[in-house]
Amino acid sequence: MTATNTADRVRELQDEATEIGRDHGWTHAAFVDAYGGDPHAEPDVPPRFATVAAFYTTAYADGVTAYTDDVDDDIAED
């Protein structure tokens, strides 16, 4: 594996962690909204994203925020 391929793979993993982390955060916040709990609880980072955990956790928090902002906007419209 060349340096370029390694760097490309790391970027792909970072992008995947970001996308999945955001989806997981949004889904977690929706679950908490329906059943109770803390939407801002620290996520369990999937093992495959251990090397890029910061990307996953940042995106997870963004997903939680996106969900809660959407809910707040819906409440304000009512």
Secondary structure as UniProt FT lines:
FT   HELIX           3..35
FT   TURN            39..40
FT   HELIX           47..52
FT   HELIX           53..77
//
